Amino acid sequence: MNAQITKTPTSTISASTTFSAASLQFLNKLAQNNSRDWFKEHQEEYENTVRTPALRFIEQMQPGILAISSKLTAVPKKVGGSLMRPQRDSRFSKDKTPYKTNVGIQFRHFQGKDVHAPGLYLHIAPEGCFIAAGIWHPESKALSAIRQCIDENPNAYQKALQELQSQGFIMDGDSLSRPPKGFDKTHPLLTELKRKDFIALKNIDFEELCKPDAINFCAEQFQHCSQLMAYLCFALELDF
């Protein structure tokens, strides 16, 4: 079985500035005043400097995302769309602060129901910004399918890695300390098989997101991840 993976040409997108220095300024202030009362008092500032620019970004990214795959979604909704909610789930965490101090935007596969679906991702935070692609914390069945696919179809996976590396991406995420069950410690792709996350990541400067061509810049970066995305969807028997 061979993975037939092709790359869609980057399309030119009419772009305009979405984020600004005020976006990071709000996140910095939120980090220093992370309480529900403070957030409620500054709700309008959040809407103007963070959520509205993020929704505008998602809307403007739609053509670029669909150029990569019509199976990916770019939904500019306040709730239930591509913008991840600002509230933290602190039920199982020692950190009980109620809000995230970052902006997370995920263009996920339409067949995925949550953050564990294959997708493209933009992370904005005062401590650093990055573009990412892949699948985070897949369930055991999906993880086994990806490992089996890498074992049976190594060439297409390695080509995807080469494309990512040539464009400044690195593979990131958690890994096992030992070979996964059923794989020998001498396997040539053992490092990849040990992964628990299949995430390609590239750090970017926040200033890139404030430029007039920010949309084209992000679309181009996501385009470099298309081979990895196609491969993961192939492994999971998802259309791409």
C-alpha positions in Angstrom: 0.0 0.0 0.0 1.5 3.4 -1.0 0.4 6.8 0.1 -0.3 9.0 -3.0 0.2 12.5 -1.5 0.2 15.6 -3.6 0.8 19.2 -2.7 -1.6 22.0 -3.6 -0.1 25.1 -5.0 -0.2 28.2 -2.7 -2.9 30.6 -3.8 -2.6 34.4 -3.4 -5.0 35.8 -0.9 -6.2 39.4 -0.5 -4.8 40.2 3.0 -5.1 42.9 5.6 -3.7 43.4 9.1 -5.7 41.6 11.8 -3.7 41.5 15.0 -1.8 44.4 16.6 0.4 45.2 19.5 -2.8 45.7 21.5 -3.5 42.0 21.2 -0.4 41.1 23.1 -0.8 43.9 25.5 -4.2 42.5 26.6 -2.8 39.0 27.0 0.0 40.4 29.2 -2.5 42.3 31.4 -4.6 39.2 31.6 -1.6 37.2 32.9 -1.2 39.7 35.7 -4.9 40.0 36.5 -6.2 36.5 35.8 -9.6 36.6 37.5 -13.2 36.5 36.4 -14.0 39.9 37.8 -11.1 41.6 36.0 -12.0 39.8 32.7 -15.6 40.9 33.0 -14.5 44.5 33.5 -12.3 44.3 30.5 -14.6 42.3 28.2 -14.9 45.0 25.7 -11.1 45.4 25.4 -10.8 41.6 24.9 -13.4 41.8 22.1 -11.7 44.6 20.4 -8.1 43.6 20.7 -8.2 39.8 20.7 -11.4 38.0 19.7 -12.5 40.3 16.8 -9.0 40.3 15.2 -8.8 36.5 15.7 -12.2 36.0 14.0 -11.2 38.3 11.2 -8.0 36.3 10.8 -9.9 33.1 10.6 -12.3 34.5 8.0 -9.5 35.8 5.8 -7.6 32.5 6.1 -10.6 30.5 4.6 -9.3 30.6 1.0 -5.8 29.6 2.0 -7.0 26.8 4.2 -9.4 25.4 1.5 -6.5 25.7 -1.0 -4.7 23.1 1.1 -7.7 20.8 1.6 -11.5 21.3 1.3 -11.7 18.9 4.2 -10.2 21.5 6.6 -12.5 24.0 8.4 -12.0 27.7 9.0 -15.0 28.8 11.0 -15.1 32.4 12.3 -17.5 31.8 15.2 -17.1 33.1 18.8 -18.1 29.7 20.1 -17.7 26.3 18.4 -15.6 27.5 15.5 -11.8 27.6 14.8 -11.1 30.0 17.7 -10.4 28.1 20.9 -12.3 29.4 23.9 -10.4 31.7 26.4 -11.6 29.7 29.5 -9.2 27.1 31.0 -10.3 23.7 32.0 -8.7 23.7 35.5 -10.6 20.7 36.9 -7.5 18.5 37.0 -4.9 21.2 37.3 -3.2 22.8 40.3 -3.3 26.1 38.4 -6.9 27.3 39.0 -6.6 30.6 37.0 -9.7 30.8 34.9 -8.4 32.1 31.6 -5.8 31.2 29.0 -3.2 33.9 28.4 -2.8 32.9 24.8 -4.8 32.8 21.6 -5.3 29.4 20.0 -6.7 29.0 16.5 -7.2 25.5 15.0 -8.2 24.7 11.4 -9.2 21.1 12.0 -10.4 18.3 9.8 -14.1 18.4 9.4 -14.5 14.9 10.7 -12.7 15.7 13.9 -14.8 16.8 16.9 -12.2 18.3 19.2 -8.5 19.5 19.6 -7.3 15.9 19.0 -8.3 16.0 15.3 -5.7 16.5 12.6 -5.4 20.2 11.9 -3.4 23.3 11.4 -2.8 25.6 14.4 -1.7 29.1 15.2 -0.6 30.0 18.8 -0.2 33.6 20.0 1.2 34.4 23.4 3.5 37.0 25.0 6.2 34.4 25.6 6.2 33.3 21.9 4.1 32.5 18.8 4.2 29.5 16.6 2.6 27.8 13.6 1.9 24.1 13.9 0.3 21.2 12.1 -0.5 17.5 12.8 -2.3 15.7 15.5 -2.0 16.2 19.3 -2.6 13.4 21.8 -4.5 11.1 19.4 -6.4 8.3 21.1 -4.8 4.9 21.2 -6.5 3.5 18.2 -5.5 6.5 16.0 -2.0 6.4 17.4 -1.6 2.8 16.5 -2.9 3.4 13.0 -0.3 6.2 12.5 2.6 4.0 13.7 1.5 1.1 11.5 1.3 3.4 8.5 4.8 4.8 9.2 6.1 1.2 9.4 4.4 0.2 6.1 4.7 3.4 4.2 7.9 5.1 5.4 8.9 6.9 2.2 6.0 9.3 2.0 6.3 10.1 5.7 10.1 10.8 5.3 9.4 13.1 2.4 6.9 15.0 4.5 9.5 15.4 7.2 12.1 16.6 4.7 9.7 19.3 3.4 9.0 20.5 6.9 12.7 20.5 7.9 13.6 22.5 4.8 11.2 25.2 5.8 12.3 25.5 9.4 9.7 23.2 11.1 10.6 20.7 13.8 8.7 17.7 15.1 7.5 18.3 18.6 5.4 16.8 21.4 5.6 13.9 23.8 7.3 10.6 23.1 7.6 7.2 24.7 10.9 6.4 26.5 10.8 2.8 25.1 9.8 1.3 21.7 6.0 1.0 21.3 4.6 -2.5 21.6 5.2 -4.6 18.5 8.2 -2.5 17.2 11.9 -3.4 17.6 14.4 -1.1 19.2 16.5 -1.3 16.0 13.7 0.0 13.7 15.1 2.7 11.4 12.2 5.1 12.2 12.1 4.3 15.9 12.2 8.0 16.9 9.1 8.7 14.9 7.3 5.5 16.1 7.9 6.5 19.7 6.0 9.8 19.2 2.7 10.2 21.2 2.1 13.5 19.3 2.7 14.1 15.6 3.1 17.8 15.6 5.3 20.0 13.3 6.1 23.3 14.8 7.7 26.6 13.7 8.3 29.6 15.9 7.4 32.9 14.4 7.7 36.5 15.4 4.4 38.2 16.5 5.3 41.1 14.2 4.7 38.8 11.2 1.0 38.6 12.2 0.7 42.4 12.3 1.9 43.0 8.8 -0.4 43.6 5.8 0.7 40.3 4.2 0.1 38.3 7.4 -2.6 36.1 5.8 -0.4 35.2 2.9 2.5 34.5 5.2 0.5 32.1 7.3 -1.1 30.4 4.3 2.4 29.8 2.9 3.6 28.3 6.2 0.6 26.1 6.5 1.1 25.0 2.9 4.5 23.6 3.9 2.6 21.3 6.3 0.3 19.8 3.6 2.3 16.7 3.0 2.3 15.8 6.7 -1.4 16.5 7.0 -2.2 14.4 3.9 -0.1 11.5 5.4 -1.8 11.6 8.8 -5.2 11.7 7.2 -4.2 8.8 4.9 -3.1 6.8 8.0 -6.4 7.5 9.7 -8.5 6.8 6.6 -9.8 10.3 6.4 -10.4 12.2 3.2 -7.9 15.0 2.4 
